[in-house]
Amino acid sequence: MSVRHWLPASRVRLNLVRVKRNFVTSPIYIPWDEKLAEYNFGPEHPLAPVRVLLAMRLAKDLGIIAGENFFGPVTPATRAQILRAHSAEYIDAVMKAGSNPELTALEFGLGSSDNPIFAGMHEASARVSGATLMAANAVWNGAAIHAVNLAGGLHHSQRERASGFCIYNDIAVAIYELLEQGAQRIAYIDIDAHHGDGVANIFYDDPRVLTMSIHESPATLFPGTGLPNETGGPHAPGSCVNISIPAGTGDQGWLRAFVSVFPPIVDVFAPEIIFSQNGVDSHLHDPLTHLAVSVDGQRYAYELIHQLAHRHGGKLVAVGGGGYDIADAVPRSWANLLAVVTDSDVPKDVAIPRDYLQYVQESLGVESGRGLSDGARPWAKPLDQGFNDRDRLDASIMATRLACFPFFGLDPEVNSWF
């Protein structure tokens, strides 16, 4: 199988490297309240809320964000808003467990090692959902062009069950809010190392929501879903797009997969607004996953998503997600995310401020990286260059294109973006 040539590689690479310079955005909207850190499974749990606090501090110390970006206190999501994404029985179980942490409710996924019960669990989870709701409403109603909630991105939570460190699915709660307000085409792009199964399942049969996830193969990583043939329900064929990539994939392969699948589909779908889940557990130092992406590769993906948003009106809601190298990769990656969405002039290779490094050392007893960059120079090699159907990555990319492109009138064998 071959992929026919569409555009010279030199032009492709130049277009991508310059993407950020083409846009001028208004100050971003950040719903912020330190109570967001109360979403906390305890000191031994890998989803440590300090990672969000560190990312926000680093971005402020670098001058990427300032007080004018912050809006709070955060208003928690109401029961009625959460009910759009979750069953009443599940919400009741969360409320009951959070008021009596000695209980377990394993039939709802509560009380497991992944999702231990903690006091005030409902209130903390509702606040995270509330922050993503505030972000979505600000962008949808024109108060901001972009909005960010790094505490959000709890993409594994199912309608009736907690899963993968996620209690309430803040993304689904916010998407339903916009659907209630009349949105007809919402694109969700998930770049976490884990499949965004909760969001995909909740909207699997809703043609108004396009869910897209690039993730490590379910053969080697939780939750064991996200194969190319999972393409949407009977009323929404093609609405679910999954790129399952091999363990060990680094910058060039990860970005090659992204640009070979997502942009052409997004362009045909023509979303009114884009949600992005920016889990950074794809980093090569993440302790829970098996990918090898650099901070620079992650930033490149943020730039691609930023470009896609501006190709379709500019509305972008970005949330956090996974990431377990909490003192190093997570804060630096999310500071890069904030730099991209604010169109910051802070250089990619800027040194991390000494005061911040000292704070991390004194607070956590570990060292942070000394620069915002890992020193990598990634780029997205187009699929028409050196395609090899015997290569596991290229075979995975083509499997997704073959499964999904026909729903959008696209030819799997033609590069159709750039």
Secondary structure, DSSP 8 states (H G I E B T S, - for coil): ---B--S-HHHHHHHHHTGGGG------BEE--GGGGG----TTSSS-THHHHHHHHHHHHTTSS-GGGEE-S-----HHHHHTTS-HHHHHHHHHHHH-TT--BGGGTBTSSSS---TTHHHHHHHHHHHHHHHHHHHHTTS-SEEEETT---TT-BTTB-BTTBSS-HHHHHHHHHHHTT---EEEEE-SSS--HHHHHHTTT-TTEEEEEEEE-TTTSTT----TT----TTSTT-EEEEEE-TT-BHHHHHHHHHHHHHHHHHHH--SEEEEE---TTBTT-SS---BB-HHHHHHHHHHHHHHHHHTTS-EEEE------TTTHHHHHHHHHHHHHTT--S-TT-B--HHHHHHHHHHHSS---SBSS-S-------TTSS--TTSHHHHHHHHHHHHHGGGGT--TTB----
